[in-house]
Amino acid sequence: MAIAAEGADRGLTGGSQLARLEVALTDLHWFPAAARRGGASMDVVAVADASGGVRILQKSGRVEKEWDNAHTGATVALKWSPDGSALATCGEDGAVKVWSRSGMLRSTLVQASTAIYSLAWSPDSEQVLFCTGPYLVIKPMQPGSKQIQWKAHEGVVLTVDWNPVNNMIVSGGEDMKYKVWDAFGRLLFSSSFLDHVVTAVAWCPDGEMFAVGSYNLLLLCDKTGWNYSKESLDVGSVMSVSWTNDGTQVVGGCGNGSVIFADVANRSLEWDNTSVELRESTKIIVKQVSGTSSELTEELDFRDRVVKMSLGHNYLVVATSSQCCIYHSSNWNTPHIFDFKDPVSLILQSEKNFLTVDHFSGIQIFSYEGRQVSNPKFQGLQTELMNKKMINLANDCVAVVDSSNKKKIRFFNIATGKALGEELEQTTEIVELSLNHCGGIEDRRVVFCDRNKDLFISPITATHVVKLATMVDSMMWQENCNVLAAIADKALCMWCYPDIVYTDRELIAETKVICDGVTFGQSPEIVNFSGSRCTVRRNNGARVLASVPQFPMTLHALVRGLKWDKATRLCRFVKDRCLWACLAAMAITTKELHTAEVAYAALDEIDKVQWINYVKAVPTEEGRSAEIALFCRRRQDAEAILIQAGLFYRAIEMNARLFQWDRALELAVAHKTHLDTVLWLRKKYLAMSGKEETHEKFTHYNDQVELNEEEITAKVQQEEEKELQRPGARRYA
């Protein structure tokens, strides 16, 4: 990726004059696009001047609001809050002031002893970040709240920006460095010394990169700090930089009075044997390697600037400023094309559909023929705060982190766009999520990381959250099977069958493979996981290809095809406990008891082999299903299966076996059967424990029911015979 700067006077000829003022301007900021949905009346710009004044101008040039004495000395910088409800200004007098949309002074937030050269709002519009001397300060809007202050640079801090999507801060100063911070003031990256002071920084709207301006220099940097490109100029100091809303162009105001325009170019994507590269703003080069090692090269031209592109599942989806073009890897000449109402900020793909996000229509799901499938919506959706870590797409559902409450995940059905299942809510903010790709809706799992870097997994149809790991930097599902990879505690970990947490938790460690992760460095990110290759991007931009075991993927493919004999032979050939553990859990999930017995025997789990033999002896399918559900620690599901099948005695006996005496008694009373059996089993249990009955309910029924051991035994035997005579009843074969 690179940034290509163009002529200093590009775009200036033929432009219209907004307004002519009698004072020198120091800064301006357009009303936020996300808050401009109310109508054209909100399309205004705030302007600061060197005499200490502030003006709000309409697009027509008319001065809507004006106050001349906002600051003593020059008003150096100003910023609209992300929600557009307030305007913050700072000046040479060391003051930070907050104004209402109508121009009324709300508060003087800060009065420092030195000039303040830059400020920025927090994503929630509740805090203001500003620089004073070598320090950065985060000041809450609420009176009495504690502010955060830290020494950021060795010299005066000149410029700062705070991104609402990734919640990260970038700053630059007179010490000739730019630095990246989190919202708590922790240093994430510090650049090497540049030749001159850093005069301007600005985040790209999607939070994936930022621009840095210095004397005769413009840098394009990744969010982790390393730079994609370095553009040498002859324009003096780049005093201010700003991005277009679609994140494809950068504009810079320079010390010699010129304006530079730059396009982000050389963006590249890879998938399988295909790679695409954005050479120019309207031209994409496609390279495809066939099985005979011959290379096919195609050149795709577009009438408008390419905003976003995505490659995967044999499709290339390209979004320009006005259209969407969908190409299949077998035909690059006749794409499906349809129009957009607003530039796209994000594209995600699954095998059957793809998803786009824009500020006008929100989230839209399309088929690869260009047909809109659905348009999921919910109250509080803020598309301007959404990135690829906050939303994920599978073939049948979409998972979205709620922008207004980042502790909550919402699920939507792709076919209807309506909410699917229950919302999943955590106690800590969620920073990343991912959906698996294989299986149906009942097999769909979401994994997510929270602010504490803990990794969790849960089904989407029923909230059952289980923690998998801690200190996780990145995670990703394998494309073709339900294998999960994550970088946890600086090592690459692979869970060969994550669903084992819902089957046999004792074997979780057996199905986890740990690879050496020393070469990944700090804050690595998994960018691709297909086949037996996992591509990891280090914090310096280098990509490291890590090999993971291939046999778990082969085992998944055999089990999907119900080839249990071949799966067993594979495990015997490889002789790996990890494969046996995966096979055992897969067999239990699909109720393939013979294979499960072989797998547990290979793991020396003798108690589980005996349990499987017991389950095989259960004469009814419902009874076996209930026992398997009980083994998977789903007691309520097991009971529901038995009650629905009319197997009341087995449900009562199961609860008694689990020492759920209250529930066993409740079922016996409710269904008017085997009350004496429950009392007798309870009496035997207390006798073995050497205890007396103290439970009020059992004492009450003991006084009313006469216990006859022979009659109870005969009744139990009769229930077992009756179960054998049920239609379709037969032992497992």
Secondary structure, DSSP 8 states (H G I E B T S, - for coil): -EEEE--TTTTTTT-------SS-EEEEEE--STTGGG-GGG-EEEEEETTS-EEEEETTS-EEEEETTSSSS-EEEEEE-TTSSEEEEEETTSEEEEEETTS-EEEEEEE-SS----EEE-TTSSEEEEEETTEEEEEESSTT---EEEE--SS-EEEEEE-TTT--EEEEETTS-EEEE-TTS-EEEE----SS---EEEE-TTSSEEEEEEEEEEEEEETTS-EEEEEEEEEEEEEEEEE-TTSSEEEEEETTS-EEEEEEE-EEEEETTEEEEEEETTEEEEEEE-TTS-EEEEEEE-SS-EEEEEEETTEEEEEESSEEEEEETTEEEEEEEEE-SS-EEEEEE-SSEEEEEETTTEEEEEETTS-EEE----TT--GGG--TTTEEE-SSEEEEE-SS-TTEEEEEETTT--B-S--EE-SS-EEEEEE--SS-GGG-EEEEEETT--EEEEESSS---EEEESSEEEEEE-SSSS-EEEEETTEEEEES-GGGGGT-GGGTGGGEEEE--GGG-SS-EEEEEETTEEEEE-TTS-EEEEE--SHHHHHHHHHHTT-HHHHHHHHHHHT-HHHHHHHHHHHHHTT-HHHHHHHHHHTT-HHHHHHHHHHHH--SHHHHHHHHHHHTT-HHHHHHHHHHTT-HHHHHHHHHHTT-HHHHHHHHHHHT--HHHHHHHHHHHHHHHT-----HHHHHHHHH----HHHHHHHHHHHHHHHHTSTT-----
